[in-house]
């Protein structure tokens, strides 16, 4: 396999990843529970707001780990 063939495949995969992320960014606001799961940390005070979606991050990490495991084989 030549250098350009590998580079071409890498560009195709990169394009598919960017497309998938773009689709997720468009769809994400329409999913009402995303970012509002039990375990997500939200602290609201008078002049201070802190939000860390801990449970959402864990679920996304698990989903991506499973997908990468499946595509590696």
Backbone as a printed PyTorch tensor [residue, N CA C, xyz], in Angstrom:
tensor([[[  0.8600,  -1.1720,   0.0000],
         [  0.0000,   0.0000,   0.0000],
         [  0.8980,   1.2240,   0.0000]],

        [[  0.6480,   2.1270,  -0.9050],
         [  1.4620,   3.3190,  -1.0310],
         [  1.1170,   4.3720,  -0.0010]],

        [[  1.9880,   5.3400,   0.0840],
         [  1.8070,   6.4320,   1.0370],
         [  0.5230,   7.2020,   0.7630]],

        [[  0.2340,   7.4730,  -0.4940],
         [ -0.9470,   8.2800,  -0.8280],
         [ -2.2490,   7.5200,  -0.5870]],

        [[ -2.2150,   6.2170,  -0.7530],
         [ -3.4180,   5.4160,  -0.4990],
         [ -3.7870,   5.4680,   0.9760]],

        [[ -2.7980,   5.3060,   1.8500],
         [ -3.0480,   5.3910,   3.2910],
         [ -3.5080,   6.7720,   3.6990]],

        [[ -2.9080,   7.8060,   3.0940],
         [ -3.2930,   9.1740,   3.3950],
         [ -4.7230,   9.4500,   2.9460]],

        [[ -5.0910,   8.9010,   1.7960],
         [ -6.4550,   9.0720,   1.2930],
         [ -7.4870,   8.4240,   2.2040]],

        [[ -7.1670,   7.2220,   2.6910],
         [ -8.0810,   6.5440,   3.6030],
         [ -8.2110,   7.3250,   4.9130]],

        [[ -7.0990,   7.8780,   5.3800],
         [ -7.1370,   8.6600,   6.6110],
         [ -8.0140,   9.9020,   6.4270]],

        [[ -7.9310,  10.5530,   5.2820],
         [ -8.7720,  11.7220,   5.0150],
         [-10.2500,  11.3570,   4.9470]],

        [[-10.5540,  10.1980,   4.3800],
         [-11.9450,   9.7510,   4.3170],
         [-12.4830,   9.5080,   5.7140]],

        [[-11.7150,   8.8260,   6.5540],
         [-12.1490,   8.5630,   7.9290],
         [-12.3080,   9.8720,   8.6910]],

        [[-11.3620,  10.7840,   8.5310],
         [-11.4510,  12.0800,   9.1950],
         [-12.6990,  12.8440,   8.7460]],

        [[-13.0210,  12.7900,   7.4600],
         [-14.2280,  13.4340,   6.9540],
         [-15.4940,  12.8290,   7.5330]],

        [[-15.5070,  11.5030,   7.6830],
         [-16.6770,  10.8370,   8.2740],
         [-16.8300,  11.2040,   9.7450]],

        [[-15.7220,  11.3160,  10.4580],
         [-15.7770,  11.7060,  11.8700],
         [-16.2970,  13.1300,  12.0070]],

        [[-15.8060,  14.0430,  11.1920],
         [-16.2610,  15.4380,  11.2480],
         [-17.7480,  15.5200,  10.9010]],

        [[-18.1890,  14.7400,   9.9230],
         [-19.5990,  14.7120,   9.5630],
         [-20.4520,  14.1850,  10.7110]],

        [[-19.9980,  13.1080,  11.3590],
         [-20.7450,  12.5360,  12.4810],
         [-20.8410,  13.5270,  13.6400]],

        [[-19.7560,  14.2230,  13.9320],
         [-19.7810,  15.2200,  15.0060],
         [-20.7370,  16.3510,  14.6460]],

        [[-20.7330,  16.7730,  13.4090],
         [-21.6550,  17.8160,  12.9670],
         [-23.1000,  17.4000,  13.1050]],

        [[-23.4050,  16.1720,  12.7390],
         [-24.7740,  15.6650,  12.8770],
         [-25.1710,  15.6140,  14.3520]],

        [[-24.2610,  15.1550,  15.2030],
         [-24.5540,  15.1110,  16.6380],
         [-24.8010,  16.5020,  17.2080]],

        [[-24.0460,  17.4850,  16.7450],
         [-24.2530,  18.8470,  17.2330],
         [-25.6060,  19.4050,  16.8030]],

        [[-26.0960,  18.9820,  15.6580],
         [-27.4070,  19.4300,  15.1900],
         [-28.5210,  18.7190,  15.9530]],

        [[-28.3240,  17.4310,  16.2370],
         [-29.3570,  16.6310,  16.8910],
         [-29.3800,  16.8430,  18.4050]],

        [[-28.2410,  17.1270,  19.0220],
         [-28.1190,  17.1940,  20.4860],
         [-29.1360,  18.1220,  21.1630]],

        [[-29.4060,  19.3190,  20.6520],
         [-30.3920,  20.1650,  21.3430],
         [-31.8100,  19.5860,  21.3360]],

        [[-32.0810,  18.6620,  20.4370],
         [-33.4230,  18.0760,  20.3510],
         [-33.6080,  16.9020,  21.3040]],

        [[-32.5330,  16.4730,  21.9640],
         [-32.6060,  15.3850,  22.9410],
         [-32.7030,  16.0300,  24.3170]],

        [[-33.8860,  16.0300,  24.9290],
         [-34.0860,  16.8030,  26.1570],
         [-33.3140,  16.2850,  27.3600]],

        [[-33.0150,  14.9880,  27.4320],
         [-32.3480,  14.4390,  28.6010],
         [-30.8380,  14.5430,  28.5220]],

        [[-30.2870,  14.8450,  27.3400],
         [-28.8380,  14.9180,  27.1870],
         [-28.2910,  16.1060,  27.9690]],

        [[-27.4360,  15.8310,  28.9280],
         [-26.8740,  16.8800,  29.7650],
         [-27.7010,  17.1750,  31.0010]],

        [[-28.7850,  16.4630,  31.1950],
         [-29.6600,  16.6810,  32.3530],
         [-29.9050,  15.3680,  33.0980]],

        [[-28.9180,  14.4840,  33.0660],
         [-29.0740,  13.1790,  33.6970],
         [-28.7970,  13.2600,  35.1940]],

        [[-29.3480,  12.3250,  35.9630],
         [-28.9850,  12.2660,  37.3820],
         [-27.4860,  11.9970,  37.5030]],

        [[-26.8200,  12.7310,  38.3330],
         [-25.3780,  12.5910,  38.4750],
         [-24.6130,  13.7130,  37.8040]],

        [[-25.2760,  14.4800,  36.9440],
         [-24.6590,  15.6710,  36.3730],
         [-24.6170,  16.7430,  37.4610]],

        [[-23.4900,  17.3900,  37.6020],
         [-23.2900,  18.3470,  38.6870],
         [-23.6680,  19.7450,  38.2130]],

        [[-24.5760,  20.3750,  38.9380],
         [-24.9940,  21.7500,  38.6290],
         [-25.0720,  22.5320,  39.9330]],

        [[-24.2620,  23.5800,  40.0190],
         [-24.2640,  24.4480,  41.1950],
         [-24.6300,  25.8500,  40.7210]],

        [[-25.7200,  26.3790,  41.2660],
         [-26.1680,  27.7190,  40.8860],
         [-26.2590,  28.5740,  42.1400]],

        [[-25.5010,  29.6500,  42.1380],
         [-25.5670,  30.6240,  43.2240],
         [-25.8450,  31.9810,  42.5990]],

        [[-25.8740,  32.9910,  43.4030],
         [-26.2790,  34.3080,  42.9190],
         [-25.4170,  34.7990,  41.7470]],

        [[-24.1040,  34.7760,  41.8670],
         [-23.2260,  35.2790,  40.8070],
         [-22.2970,  34.1920,  40.2830]],

        [[-22.6940,  32.9570,  40.4550],
         [-21.8170,  31.8550,  40.0700],
         [-22.6460,  30.6780,  39.5720]],

        [[-22.2690,  30.1650,  38.4220],
         [-22.9180,  28.9820,  37.8580],
         [-21.8200,  27.9970,  37.4630]],

        [[-21.9590,  26.7670,  37.9270],
         [-21.0050,  25.7120,  37.5680],
         [-21.8060,  24.5030,  37.1190]],

        [[-21.4220,  23.9530,  35.9770],
         [-22.1240,  22.7820,  35.4530],
         [-21.0950,  21.8090,  34.8980]],

        [[-21.1430,  20.5850,  35.3590],
         [-20.2730,  19.5330,  34.8400],
         [-21.1190,  18.2880,  34.5910]],

        [[-21.3040,  17.9040,  33.3300],
         [-22.1640,  16.7560,  33.0040],
         [-21.4310,  15.4280,  33.2000]],

        [[-21.2070,  15.0360,  34.4380],
         [-20.4200,  13.8440,  34.7610],
         [-21.0510,  12.5750,  34.1900]],

        [[-22.3130,  12.3380,  34.4640],
         [-22.9770,  11.1240,  33.9840],
         [-23.0530,  11.1110,  32.4570]],

        [[-23.3310,  12.2400,  31.8690],
         [-23.3870,  12.3270,  30.4070],
         [-22.0330,  11.9880,  29.8000]],

        [[-20.9510,  12.4870,  30.3930],
         [-19.6050,  12.1880,  29.8960],
         [-19.2870,  10.7070,  30.0080]],

        [[-19.6840,  10.0870,  31.1030],
         [-19.4290,   8.6540,  31.2910],
         [-20.1920,   7.8300,  30.2550]],

        [[-21.4460,   8.1690,  30.0160],
         [-22.2470,   7.4260,  29.0340],
         [-21.6760,   7.6020,  27.6280]],

        [[-21.2900,   8.8120,  27.2700],
         [-20.6910,   9.0470,  25.9500],
         [-19.3800,   8.2810,  25.8240]],

        [[-18.5920,   8.2430,  26.8810],
         [-17.3310,   7.5030,  26.8680],
         [-17.5590,   6.0150,  26.6610]],

        [[-18.5530,   5.4590,  27.3240],
         [-18.8670,   4.0300,  27.1680],
         [-19.3080,   3.7380,  25.7380]],

        [[-20.1740,   4.5870,  25.1980],
         [-20.6570,   4.3830,  23.8230],
         [-19.5050,   4.4550,  22.8300]],

        [[-18.6310,   5.4520,  22.9690],
         [-17.4930,   5.5770,  22.0560],
         [-16.5210,   4.4160,  22.2150]],

        [[-16.3030,   3.9480,  23.4360],
         [-15.4120,   2.7980,  23.6540],
         [-15.9480,   1.5520,  22.9610]],

        [[-17.2450,   1.3130,  23.0690],
         [-17.8500,   0.1540,  22.4070],
         [-17.7400,   0.2950,  20.8890]],

        [[-18.0180,   1.4850,  20.3630],
         [-17.9170,   1.6880,  18.9140],
         [-16.4940,   1.4840,  18.4120]],

        [[-15.5130,   2.0420,  19.1200],
         [-14.1210,   1.8580,  18.7030],
         [-13.7040,   0.3980,  18.8050]],

        [[-14.1810,  -0.3110,  19.8130],
         [-13.8760,  -1.7320,  19.9430],
         [-14.4600,  -2.5180,  18.7660]],

        [[-15.7010,  -2.2000,  18.3920],
         [-16.3390,  -2.9210,  17.2930],
         [-15.6760,  -2.6330,  15.9490]],

        [[-15.2600,  -1.3810,  15.7310],
         [-14.6630,  -1.0210,  14.4490],
         [-13.2050,  -1.4540,  14.3480]],

        [[-12.5740,  -1.7500,  15.4850],
         [-11.1840,  -2.1830,  15.4550],
         [-11.0710,  -3.6010,  14.9050]],

        [[-12.0830,  -4.4000,  15.0850],
         [-12.0400,  -5.8000,  14.6340],
         [-12.3340,  -5.9240,  13.1720]]])
